[in-house]
């Protein structure tokens, strides 16, 4: 008895001849290698369906092409090879190919003062497109930091000044008494409010590198108050000092990041958004900024 040929429904003609912009799969689990780390990721893989008469694409071919990603470190060149494989296996059907990878990069960060260190995760998305043989790569990175409100700090200082006037108005100033007052709850009667904040960086790359760690480092250096991992009291004190010396409205944070990203030779364009999750209000304070490199 002859084996029956398995039916290929996708090869049949569509009843409605209409091209589609994107067809594929989302949430594909796969391992990737970034900066020497083997990471768990999910991928969204797709191609355009330019042949409007075709019933569908060959999704298994996209899935099999993703095997290239767990065999070598993730680079722009590797991403382009994967996208080209998408198109090669859909010759006559598709002109454009797309790949989005979502993962959590894990970086070990030292404490500010003590010899401690701990791990932090950074959500990262990598989007690669091969459209009409033009290759594009974009990165989305989230960075968490602390922000202390300048207005709140100024109001707190004024209250402390007033308390000082009230407590020492008719008293000769003595070094020991003032020092004790500064270290007491009766003296420092107010503190500014701070909040955990986040920076969402969306950058369009030029060149062949994937400078994920470099961009994270540049963003944290510009902000000056990246959230910490393992700390001792000396580290917590140093963090308080860093916040006091880096008072930031959301506008300040956005401008710092704008200037830092603009200095990177790896970036062709970016859109950044900072969110200060207010501890005073029930709503958030938000600022955004965009930049595109001028054409040569």
Secondary structure by P-SEA (a helix, b strand, c coil): ccccccccccccccccccccccccccccccccccccccccbbbbbbbbccccccccccaaaaaaaacccccccccaaaaaaaaaaaaaaacccccbbbbbbbbbbbbbbbcccccccbbbbbbbbbbbbbcccbbbbbbbbbbbbbbbbaaaaaaaaaaaaaaaaaacccccccaaaaaaaaaccccccbbbbbbbbbbbbbbbbcccccaaaaaaaaaaaaacccccccccaaaaaaaaaaaaaccccaaaaaaaaaaaaaaccccccbbbbbbcccccccbbbbbbbbbbcccc
